[in-house]
């Protein structure tokens, strides 16, 4: 073998070994410093700023006991891999807390001290298969006498893992959470099992809605009746959800709650689809049975909401797999959500079924921030038509070129909506059964204006908080696992956290619902939809014009028998219409075909970039390095 070839082989071998040593050293150094490189856009695999702020407030060490059946032979491989990722995340907590986090690792085995410790701290073993030992994968967080357990960590909730751990830490260092009042006409708090039906073998109970269960993890939740005439002083934030048939007396109570510094989060609706009583009584009572508003308060704040109209939006329409387009079920993307706001800054998708719109100009002294808005390719349609007439909506659609406000926040000094005093109660003893003329009654304790700035958040939809609209619930190893399917639940929690003054958890929870929708595909579908609508409207107009001409020619005929025979002119008009219809149908097929070709091409390009991008980049780098080396060798 020539000496030159031997030298080349030697140098190549030394280079590979040197590269291996460099990579190994880099991993060892990075491992020692517990640093990781996170290339995701939202930094989903490194601790967020919210977690670091919570950890910076620690003045007493917090102990995290991690129970993981690491050495158990019956631990499923996917759970064992996930358990290692949990352990890595806990190491980051320990490093970021600078000595204020103590990590204890336990490997519970049958009849061991670790298993007893798990039971004491609220971590229960799960039976993964019949005849095998229980497995453990949970966390107990404690500080002094306060303790919070996460009984089972499901991989399905991995994107919310940091939020769950940081929330547990926040709860043990702040054992007295704010009191949040919830006033609603919906069965959000669930219904207990009727003892009579239980004896008969029927279970009629209902669990609380997920939004209530999740809020109870961070706040003390107090149910406020719809007939309340005073809001307790201990309540910091009041959430009013679907205030159907609310009285002026209760609106006055809410008004005075705001006047003394309380914060309000209100979900109103011109068409509450998930109102069960509305579903049952809609045909009997009409659309008003599913409507809710705070009319007196909205008027005082300068806003309006048409109770007979909902928003239809072709850009944010819900496209069903069978091809049905539902413009009144809004699938909001990042374009509809306020980006530079702490409440919505980390949310990129929401679902609002049959939402209304806020119009008007805020009253003097109030500032309005639009948190959610429709696109300009939207219009207001009749609420009765919204749920049953999707085809008709698309057919008659005409964009209003208005970005309708779906959710707004009002801040500033609020003035009372009852300047003349407390509204008079109904006279139950009136002889004719009718109310007496309404006159307000002077209230010596009435507050006319807030002392400082306050805040109110208004959302023109109540359906968005229902379980069917915002979460997917699964039963995993005996535990109910809640997986958000959009940013709805995130939005509600963020609003209450901001209004209650604690916003550190917002950036954490937001990571769990971030997704990256194919915005290009959605834009292409919307553009194709507009072409389809234009063609359909043009064909309808042509059809109507043909029918009009045939009718006019028919009127000029004489004799009853001639009325039923088409003249040559009528036959020509009808033939022209048929040819136009054939042409339009061909154009519509071309629109569908072009849409399929464009979407298939985009999906193919995306797959190629994701699958072949990195190998191609490595190969190209190798070729460039080889070319440079060859030039240097040739130069020598």
C-alpha positions as CSV (number, residue, x, y, z in Angstrom):
1,X,0.0,0.0,0.0
2,X,1.3,3.4,-0.9
3,X,2.5,5.7,1.8
4,X,0.0,8.4,0.8
5,X,-2.9,6.0,1.1
6,X,-1.7,4.9,4.5
7,X,-1.5,8.5,5.7
8,X,-5.0,9.2,4.4
9,X,-6.4,6.2,6.2
10,X,-4.5,7.1,9.4
11,X,-5.7,10.7,9.3
12,X,-9.3,9.6,8.6
13,X,-9.3,7.2,11.5
14,X,-7.8,9.8,13.9
15,X,-10.4,12.3,12.7
16,X,-13.3,9.9,13.5
17,X,-11.9,9.0,16.9
18,X,-11.3,12.7,17.6
19,X,-14.9,13.6,16.6
20,X,-16.2,10.8,18.9
21,X,-14.2,12.1,21.8
22,X,-15.5,15.6,21.2
23,X,-19.1,14.5,21.1
24,X,-18.6,12.3,24.2
25,X,-17.0,15.2,26.1
26,X,-19.8,17.5,25.1
27,X,-22.5,15.1,26.4
28,X,-20.6,14.6,29.7
29,X,-20.1,18.3,30.3
30,X,-23.7,19.1,29.3
31,X,-24.9,16.2,31.6
32,X,-22.9,17.5,34.5
33,X,-24.4,21.0,34.2
34,X,-27.9,19.5,33.5
35,X,-28.4,21.6,30.4
36,X,-30.5,20.7,27.4
37,X,-30.9,22.2,24.0
38,X,-34.5,22.8,23.3
39,X,-35.2,23.6,19.6
40,X,-39.0,23.6,19.8
41,X,-40.6,27.0,19.0
42,X,-42.4,27.2,22.3
43,X,-39.5,25.8,24.4
44,X,-41.7,22.9,25.5
45,X,-38.9,20.9,27.1
46,X,-37.2,23.5,29.3
47,X,-38.5,25.2,32.4
48,X,-40.6,28.3,31.6
49,X,-40.2,31.7,33.0
50,X,-43.4,31.1,35.1
51,X,-41.9,28.1,36.8
52,X,-38.7,30.0,37.6
53,X,-40.7,32.9,39.2
54,X,-42.6,30.4,41.4
55,X,-39.3,28.8,42.4
56,X,-37.7,32.2,43.1
57,X,-40.4,32.8,45.8
58,X,-39.5,29.8,47.8
59,X,-38.3,30.7,51.3
60,X,-38.7,27.2,52.8
61,X,-37.5,24.0,51.1
62,X,-40.1,22.0,49.2
63,X,-39.8,18.2,49.1
64,X,-40.8,16.3,45.9
65,X,-41.2,12.6,46.5
66,X,-41.0,10.7,43.2
67,X,-42.5,7.2,43.2
68,X,-41.5,5.3,40.1
69,X,-41.5,1.5,39.7
70,X,-38.2,1.7,37.9
71,X,-36.9,-1.8,38.6
72,X,-40.2,-3.6,38.2
73,X,-40.3,-6.1,35.4
74,X,-44.0,-5.5,34.8
75,X,-43.6,-1.8,34.1
76,X,-44.7,-1.2,30.4
77,X,-41.8,0.1,28.2
78,X,-43.6,3.3,27.3
79,X,-44.2,4.2,31.0
80,X,-40.6,3.3,31.8
81,X,-39.4,5.7,29.1
82,X,-41.8,8.4,30.3
83,X,-40.7,7.9,33.9
84,X,-37.1,8.7,32.9
85,X,-38.3,11.9,31.2
86,X,-40.1,12.9,34.4
87,X,-36.9,12.2,36.4
88,X,-35.0,14.5,34.0
89,X,-37.5,17.3,34.5
90,X,-37.3,17.0,38.3
91,X,-33.5,17.4,38.0
92,X,-34.1,20.7,36.2
93,X,-36.4,21.8,39.0
94,X,-33.8,21.0,41.6
95,X,-31.1,22.9,39.7
96,X,-33.3,26.0,39.1
97,X,-34.5,26.2,42.7
98,X,-30.9,26.6,44.0
99,X,-31.2,24.3,47.0
100,X,-34.9,25.0,47.8
101,X,-36.2,21.8,46.1
102,X,-35.4,18.4,47.6
103,X,-35.9,15.4,45.4
104,X,-36.6,12.0,46.9
105,X,-36.7,9.0,44.6
106,X,-38.6,5.9,45.6
107,X,-38.9,2.6,43.8
108,X,-42.0,1.0,45.4
109,X,-41.8,-2.8,45.3
110,X,-44.4,-5.2,46.8
111,X,-44.5,-5.0,50.7
112,X,-41.6,-2.5,50.8
113,X,-41.2,0.6,52.9
114,X,-41.3,2.7,49.6
115,X,-44.8,1.2,48.9
116,X,-46.0,2.1,52.4
117,X,-44.6,5.6,51.9
118,X,-46.5,5.9,48.5
119,X,-49.8,5.0,50.2
120,X,-49.2,7.5,53.0
121,X,-48.6,10.3,50.5
122,X,-51.6,9.6,48.3
123,X,-49.9,7.7,45.5
124,X,-51.8,4.5,44.7
125,X,-50.4,1.6,42.7
126,X,-52.1,0.8,39.4
127,X,-52.9,-2.6,38.1
128,X,-51.7,-2.7,34.5
129,X,-52.5,-6.4,33.9
130,X,-54.3,-9.2,35.8
131,X,-52.0,-11.3,38.0
132,X,-49.0,-8.9,38.1
133,X,-47.8,-6.5,40.8
134,X,-49.1,-2.9,40.9
135,X,-47.0,-0.2,39.3
136,X,-46.3,3.3,40.6
137,X,-45.7,6.6,38.7
138,X,-46.7,9.6,40.8
139,X,-45.4,12.6,42.7
140,X,-46.1,14.0,46.2
141,X,-45.1,17.6,46.9
142,X,-44.9,18.9,50.4
143,X,-43.8,21.9,52.5
144,X,-44.1,21.8,56.2
145,X,-47.7,20.5,56.9
146,X,-49.0,21.2,53.4
147,X,-49.1,18.3,50.9
148,X,-50.3,17.9,47.3
149,X,-50.3,14.5,45.5
150,X,-50.3,13.7,41.8
151,X,-51.4,10.1,42.1
152,X,-50.6,9.0,38.5
153,X,-48.7,10.8,35.8
154,X,-50.2,9.8,32.4
155,X,-48.0,10.2,29.3
156,X,-51.1,11.6,27.6
157,X,-50.7,14.6,29.8
158,X,-47.0,15.1,29.2
159,X,-47.3,18.5,27.7
160,X,-49.0,19.6,30.9
161,X,-46.5,17.9,33.2
162,X,-44.5,21.0,34.1
163,X,-47.8,22.9,34.8
164,X,-49.0,20.1,37.1
165,X,-45.8,20.1,39.1
166,X,-45.5,23.8,39.3
167,X,-49.1,24.1,40.3
168,X,-48.6,21.6,43.1
169,X,-45.6,23.6,44.3
170,X,-47.6,26.8,44.2
171,X,-50.4,25.2,46.2
172,X,-48.2,24.1,49.0
173,X,-46.5,27.5,49.3
174,X,-49.9,29.3,49.1
175,X,-52.2,27.1,51.1
176,X,-55.0,29.6,51.2
177,X,-56.2,30.1,47.6
178,X,-58.4,33.0,46.4
179,X,-62.2,32.5,46.6
180,X,-63.8,32.4,43.2
181,X,-67.6,32.7,42.9
182,X,-69.4,30.8,40.1
183,X,-72.9,31.8,39.1
184,X,-74.5,29.7,36.4
185,X,-77.8,28.5,35.0
186,X,-76.0,25.4,33.7
187,X,-75.5,22.1,35.6
188,X,-71.8,22.8,35.9
189,X,-71.4,21.5,39.5
190,X,-72.9,18.2,38.6
191,X,-75.8,16.4,40.1
192,X,-75.7,13.9,43.0
193,X,-77.1,10.4,42.6
194,X,-80.8,10.3,43.7
195,X,-81.1,7.7,46.5
196,X,-84.4,6.6,45.2
197,X,-83.1,5.8,41.7
198,X,-80.0,4.2,43.2
199,X,-82.2,1.6,45.0
200,X,-83.9,1.0,41.7
201,X,-80.6,0.2,40.1
202,X,-80.3,3.4,38.0
203,X,-77.5,5.9,38.4
204,X,-78.7,9.4,37.5
205,X,-75.9,11.4,39.0
206,X,-73.6,13.7,36.9
207,X,-70.0,14.7,37.6
208,X,-69.0,18.4,37.7
209,X,-67.8,19.8,34.4
210,X,-64.1,19.7,33.9
211,X,-63.7,23.4,34.0
212,X,-65.1,23.4,37.6
213,X,-62.9,20.4,38.6
214,X,-59.8,22.1,37.2
215,X,-60.5,25.5,38.9
216,X,-61.0,23.7,42.2
217,X,-57.3,22.6,42.0
218,X,-56.2,26.2,42.2
219,X,-59.0,28.1,43.9
220,X,-61.7,27.8,46.5
221,X,-64.8,27.7,44.4
222,X,-68.1,28.9,45.8
223,X,-71.4,28.4,44.0
224,X,-73.5,31.6,43.9
225,X,-77.3,31.1,43.2
226,X,-78.8,32.9,40.2
227,X,-81.2,34.6,42.6
228,X,-78.4,36.2,44.7
229,X,-79.0,39.8,45.9
230,X,-75.5,40.2,47.4
231,X,-72.1,38.8,46.5
232,X,-70.1,37.9,49.6
233,X,-67.1,40.1,50.4
234,X,-64.7,37.1,50.5
235,X,-65.1,36.5,46.8
236,X,-62.3,38.1,44.7
237,X,-63.5,37.1,41.2
238,X,-67.0,36.3,40.1
239,X,-67.5,34.0,37.1
240,X,-71.0,34.4,35.6
241,X,-71.7,31.6,33.0
242,X,-74.9,31.7,31.0
243,X,-77.0,34.0,33.3
244,X,-80.3,32.9,31.7
245,X,-83.3,34.8,33.0
246,X,-81.2,36.9,35.4
247,X,-83.1,39.5,37.4
248,X,-82.3,43.1,37.7
249,X,-81.9,42.6,41.5
250,X,-79.1,40.1,40.8
251,X,-77.5,42.4,38.2
252,X,-77.5,45.1,40.9
253,X,-75.7,42.7,43.2
254,X,-73.1,42.1,40.5
255,X,-72.9,45.9,39.8
256,X,-72.2,46.6,43.5
257,X,-69.6,43.7,43.6
258,X,-67.7,45.5,40.8
259,X,-68.1,48.9,42.5
260,X,-66.3,47.7,45.6
261,X,-63.4,46.3,43.6
262,X,-64.5,42.8,42.6
263,X,-63.5,41.4,39.2
264,X,-66.0,39.9,36.8
265,X,-65.7,37.1,34.1
266,X,-68.9,36.7,32.2
267,X,-69.9,34.2,29.5
268,X,-73.0,35.4,27.7
269,X,-74.7,33.7,24.7
270,X,-77.4,34.4,22.1
271,X,-77.6,30.7,21.3
272,X,-76.5,28.3,24.1
273,X,-76.3,25.0,22.2
274,X,-75.3,22.9,25.2
275,X,-78.0,24.3,27.5
276,X,-80.0,21.0,28.1
277,X,-83.2,22.8,29.0
278,X,-82.8,24.9,25.8
279,X,-82.5,21.7,23.8
280,X,-85.6,20.3,25.3
281,X,-87.7,23.4,25.2
282,X,-86.4,25.2,22.1
283,X,-89.3,24.2,19.9
284,X,-91.9,25.1,22.6
285,X,-90.5,28.2,24.0
286,X,-88.5,29.6,21.1
287,X,-84.9,30.7,20.8
288,X,-85.1,32.9,24.0
289,X,-84.9,29.7,26.1
290,X,-81.2,29.4,25.3
291,X,-80.2,33.0,25.6
292,X,-78.3,34.9,28.3
293,X,-77.1,38.4,28.8
294,X,-76.4,41.1,31.4
295,X,-78.4,43.8,29.6
296,X,-78.3,46.5,32.3
297,X,-74.6,46.2,32.8
298,X,-73.7,46.0,29.2
299,X,-75.7,49.1,28.4
300,X,-73.9,51.0,31.2
301,X,-70.5,49.9,29.8
302,X,-71.4,51.1,26.3
303,X,-71.6,47.6,24.8
304,X,-74.4,45.7,23.0
305,X,-75.0,42.1,22.0
306,X,-77.8,41.2,19.5
307,X,-79.5,38.3,21.1
308,X,-80.9,37.1,17.8
309,X,-77.7,36.9,15.9
310,X,-74.6,34.7,16.0
311,X,-71.4,35.0,14.0
312,X,-70.7,33.0,10.9
313,X,-67.2,33.1,9.6
314,X,-66.0,31.4,6.5
315,X,-62.3,31.7,7.3
316,X,-62.7,30.0,10.7
317,X,-65.5,27.6,9.7
318,X,-65.6,24.1,11.0
319,X,-64.9,21.7,8.1
320,X,-66.4,18.2,8.8
321,X,-64.8,15.0,7.3
322,X,-67.9,14.5,5.2
323,X,-67.3,17.8,3.5
324,X,-69.9,19.8,5.5
325,X,-68.9,23.3,6.2
326,X,-70.3,24.9,9.5
327,X,-69.5,28.6,9.5
328,X,-71.2,29.2,12.8
329,X,-68.9,26.8,14.7
330,X,-65.8,28.9,14.9
331,X,-62.4,27.2,14.9
332,X,-60.2,30.1,15.9
333,X,-56.6,30.2,14.9
334,X,-53.8,32.5,16.0
335,X,-55.1,35.2,13.7
336,X,-58.2,35.5,15.8
337,X,-56.4,35.7,19.2
338,X,-54.7,38.7,20.7
339,X,-51.0,37.8,20.6
340,X,-49.5,40.5,22.9
341,X,-51.6,39.7,26.0
342,X,-50.8,37.7,29.1
343,X,-54.2,35.9,28.9
344,X,-54.1,34.9,25.3
345,X,-50.4,35.2,24.3
346,X,-49.7,31.5,24.5
347,X,-53.0,30.2,23.0
348,X,-53.2,29.4,19.3
349,X,-56.5,27.6,18.9
350,X,-60.0,27.8,20.3
351,X,-63.5,26.6,19.5
352,X,-66.6,28.8,19.9
353,X,-69.8,27.2,18.8
354,X,-72.6,29.6,17.9
355,X,-71.0,32.7,19.4
356,X,-72.4,36.2,19.5
357,X,-70.6,39.5,19.0
358,X,-70.1,42.6,21.1
359,X,-70.6,45.9,19.4
360,X,-70.6,49.5,20.6
361,X,-68.1,51.9,22.1
362,X,-66.9,51.6,25.7
363,X,-68.3,54.2,28.1
364,X,-66.1,57.1,29.3
365,X,-63.3,56.0,31.6
366,X,-63.2,52.4,30.2
367,X,-60.6,50.9,27.9
368,X,-61.5,48.0,25.7
369,X,-59.1,45.2,24.6
370,X,-60.4,42.7,22.1
371,X,-59.1,39.3,23.1
372,X,-60.9,37.2,20.5
373,X,-62.2,38.4,17.1
374,X,-63.8,37.0,14.0
375,X,-62.2,37.6,10.5
376,X,-63.4,40.2,8.1
377,X,-64.9,37.3,6.1
378,X,-67.8,37.0,8.5
379,X,-71.3,38.1,9.1
380,X,-74.1,38.0,11.7
381,X,-76.9,35.4,11.0
382,X,-80.1,34.4,12.7
383,X,-79.5,32.2,15.7
384,X,-82.4,29.9,14.7
385,X,-80.6,29.1,11.4
386,X,-77.1,28.7,12.9
387,X,-77.3,25.0,14.1
388,X,-79.5,23.5,11.4
389,X,-78.9,25.4,8.2
390,X,-75.2,25.1,7.3
391,X,-75.8,24.7,3.6
392,X,-78.2,27.7,3.6
393,X,-75.7,29.8,5.5
394,X,-72.9,29.0,3.0
395,X,-75.3,29.6,0.1
396,X,-76.5,33.0,1.3
397,X,-73.2,34.1,2.9
398,X,-72.1,37.7,2.3
399,X,-69.1,39.0,4.2
400,X,-69.7,42.1,6.3
401,X,-66.0,43.0,6.3
402,X,-66.1,43.5,10.1
403,X,-63.9,41.9,12.7
404,X,-66.6,41.2,15.2
405,X,-65.5,41.1,18.8
406,X,-66.0,37.7,20.4
407,X,-64.3,38.4,23.8
408,X,-63.3,41.7,25.3
409,X,-61.7,43.0,28.4
410,X,-62.8,46.3,29.9
411,X,-60.5,48.1,32.3
412,X,-60.7,51.4,34.1
413,X,-63.1,53.1,36.5
414,X,-66.6,51.7,36.3
415,X,-69.8,53.6,37.1
416,X,-72.9,52.0,38.5
417,X,-75.5,50.8,36.0
418,X,-78.2,51.8,38.5
419,X,-77.7,55.6,39.1
420,X,-81.2,56.0,40.5
421,X,-80.8,53.3,43.2
422,X,-81.6,49.7,43.8
423,X,-84.2,48.2,41.4
424,X,-87.6,47.7,43.1
425,X,-88.7,44.1,43.7
426,X,-91.8,42.8,42.1
427,X,-95.1,43.2,44.0
428,X,-96.4,39.7,44.6
429,X,-99.7,41.1,46.0
430,X,-100.7,43.0,42.9
431,X,-104.4,42.3,42.1
432,X,-104.1,41.9,38.3
433,X,-101.0,39.8,38.5
434,X,-99.0,42.4,36.7
435,X,-95.9,44.2,38.0
436,X,-96.3,47.7,39.2
437,X,-94.5,50.5,37.3
438,X,-90.8,50.0,38.0
439,X,-89.1,52.6,40.1
440,X,-85.7,52.4,41.7
441,X,-85.4,52.6,45.4
442,X,-82.8,54.7,47.1
443,X,-80.0,52.6,48.8
444,X,-78.0,54.5,51.4
445,X,-75.2,51.9,51.0
446,X,-75.0,52.0,47.2
447,X,-71.6,52.6,45.6
448,X,-71.7,54.8,42.5
449,X,-68.2,54.3,41.2
450,X,-65.1,52.2,41.7
451,X,-62.4,53.8,43.8
452,X,-59.6,52.5,41.5
453,X,-59.3,50.7,38.3
454,X,-61.1,47.4,37.9
455,X,-61.5,44.8,35.2
456,X,-64.3,42.9,33.5
457,X,-63.8,40.2,30.8
458,X,-66.8,39.4,28.6
459,X,-67.1,36.4,26.2
460,X,-70.0,36.1,23.8
461,X,-70.3,32.3,24.1
462,X,-71.1,29.8,26.9
463,X,-70.7,26.6,24.9
464,X,-67.0,26.9,24.8
465,X,-66.7,25.8,28.5
466,X,-68.6,22.6,28.1
467,X,-66.7,19.3,28.2
468,X,-67.9,18.4,24.7
469,X,-66.2,21.6,23.3
470,X,-62.9,21.8,25.1
471,X,-61.6,18.4,26.5
472,X,-61.3,14.7,25.9
473,X,-61.8,12.6,28.9
474,X,-60.2,9.1,29.1
475,X,-60.1,6.4,31.8
476,X,-56.5,5.2,32.2
477,X,-55.8,2.5,34.8
478,X,-58.8,3.6,36.9
479,X,-58.0,7.4,36.7
480,X,-59.9,10.0,34.8
481,X,-57.3,11.7,32.5
482,X,-58.4,15.0,31.1
483,X,-56.7,16.0,27.9
484,X,-57.4,19.5,26.5
485,X,-58.2,19.4,22.7
486,X,-57.9,23.2,22.3
487,X,-57.2,26.4,24.2
488,X,-60.7,26.9,25.7
489,X,-59.9,25.5,29.2
490,X,-56.6,27.3,29.1
491,X,-58.4,30.6,28.3
492,X,-60.8,30.3,31.2
493,X,-58.1,29.5,33.7
494,X,-55.9,32.3,32.4
495,X,-58.7,34.9,32.7
496,X,-59.4,33.9,36.3
497,X,-55.7,33.8,37.2
498,X,-55.2,37.3,35.8
499,X,-58.3,38.7,37.5
500,X,-57.2,37.1,40.8
501,X,-53.8,38.6,40.5
502,X,-51.7,35.4,39.9
503,X,-50.4,35.0,36.4
504,X,-47.2,32.9,36.8
505,X,-49.0,29.7,35.9
506,X,-50.4,31.1,32.6
507,X,-47.3,30.5,30.5
508,X,-47.0,27.0,31.9
509,X,-50.4,25.7,31.2
510,X,-50.4,27.4,27.8
511,X,-47.8,24.9,26.6
512,X,-50.1,22.0,27.0
513,X,-52.5,23.2,24.3
514,X,-50.2,24.8,21.8
515,X,-50.3,23.1,18.4
516,X,-49.2,24.0,15.0
517,X,-52.1,23.8,12.7
518,X,-51.6,23.7,9.0
519,X,-52.4,27.3,8.4
520,X,-51.5,27.2,4.8
521,X,-54.0,24.3,4.3
522,X,-56.7,26.3,6.1
523,X,-56.1,29.3,4.0
524,X,-56.2,27.2,0.8
525,X,-59.5,25.7,2.0
526,X,-61.0,29.1,2.8
527,X,-59.9,30.4,-0.7
528,X,-61.4,27.4,-2.4
529,X,-64.5,27.8,-0.4
530,X,-64.9,31.5,-1.5
531,X,-64.5,30.4,-5.2
532,X,-67.1,27.7,-4.6
533,X,-69.5,30.3,-3.1
534,X,-69.0,32.7,-5.9
535,X,-69.7,30.0,-8.5
536,X,-72.7,28.8,-6.6
537,X,-74.1,32.3,-6.2
538,X,-73.5,33.0,-9.9
539,X,-75.4,29.8,-10.9
540,X,-78.3,30.7,-8.6
541,X,-78.5,34.2,-10.1
542,X,-78.5,32.7,-13.6
543,X,-81.2,30.2,-12.6
544,X,-83.4,32.9,-11.2
545,X,-82.9,35.1,-14.3
546,X,-83.9,32.1,-16.5
547,X,-87.0,31.4,-14.5
548,X,-87.9,35.1,-14.7
549,X,-87.6,35.2,-18.5
550,X,-89.5,32.0,-19.0
551,X,-92.3,33.3,-16.7
552,X,-92.4,36.6,-18.7
553,X,-92.7,34.7,-22.0
554,X,-95.4,32.5,-20.5
555,X,-97.5,35.5,-19.5
556,X,-97.6,36.7,-23.1
557,X,-99.1,33.5,-24.4
558,X,-102.8,33.2,-25.3
559,X,-105.0,30.2,-24.6
560,X,-104.9,27.8,-21.7
561,X,-103.4,25.0,-23.7
562,X,-100.5,27.2,-24.8
563,X,-99.6,27.9,-21.2
564,X,-98.1,24.4,-20.8
565,X,-96.1,24.3,-24.0
566,X,-92.7,26.0,-24.1
567,X,-92.2,28.4,-27.0
568,X,-88.9,28.4,-29.0
569,X,-87.7,31.4,-27.0
570,X,-88.4,29.6,-23.7
571,X,-86.7,26.5,-24.9
572,X,-83.7,28.6,-25.9
573,X,-83.5,30.2,-22.5
574,X,-83.8,26.8,-20.8
575,X,-81.1,25.3,-23.0
576,X,-78.8,28.3,-22.2
577,X,-79.4,27.7,-18.5
578,X,-78.6,24.0,-18.8
579,X,-75.4,24.7,-20.7
580,X,-74.4,27.3,-18.0
581,X,-75.2,24.7,-15.3
582,X,-72.9,22.1,-17.0
583,X,-70.1,24.7,-17.3
584,X,-70.5,25.8,-13.6
585,X,-70.5,22.2,-12.4
586,X,-67.3,21.6,-14.4
587,X,-65.8,24.8,-12.8
588,X,-66.7,23.6,-9.3
589,X,-65.1,20.2,-10.0
590,X,-62.0,22.0,-11.2
591,X,-62.0,24.0,-7.9
592,X,-62.1,20.8,-5.9
593,X,-59.5,19.1,-8.0
594,X,-57.1,22.1,-7.8
595,X,-57.6,22.2,-4.0
596,X,-56.8,18.5,-3.7
597,X,-53.7,18.9,-5.9
598,X,-52.4,21.9,-3.9
599,X,-53.0,20.3,-0.5
600,X,-51.4,17.0,-1.6
601,X,-48.4,18.9,-3.0
602,X,-48.0,20.9,0.2
603,X,-48.3,17.7,2.4
604,X,-45.8,15.9,0.2
605,X,-43.3,18.8,0.5
606,X,-43.8,18.9,4.3
607,X,-43.1,15.2,4.6
608,X,-40.0,15.4,2.4
609,X,-38.6,18.3,4.5
610,X,-39.3,16.5,7.8
611,X,-38.1,13.0,6.7
612,X,-35.3,13.8,4.3
613,X,-34.2,17.2,5.5
614,X,-31.7,16.3,8.2
615,X,-30.1,13.4,6.2
616,X,-29.8,15.6,3.2
617,X,-28.2,18.4,5.3
618,X,-25.7,15.9,6.8
619,X,-24.8,14.5,3.3
620,X,-24.4,18.0,1.9
621,X,-22.1,18.9,4.8
622,X,-20.0,15.8,4.2
623,X,-19.7,16.6,0.5
624,X,-18.7,20.2,1.2
625,X,-16.1,19.1,3.7
626,X,-14.7,16.5,1.3
627,X,-14.5,19.0,-1.5
628,X,-12.6,21.5,0.8
629,X,-10.3,18.7,2.0
630,X,-9.6,17.7,-1.6
631,X,-8.8,21.2,-2.7
632,X,-6.4,21.6,0.3
633,X,-4.7,18.2,-0.6
634,X,-4.4,19.2,-4.2
635,X,-2.9,22.5,-3.3
636,X,-0.1,20.7,-1.3
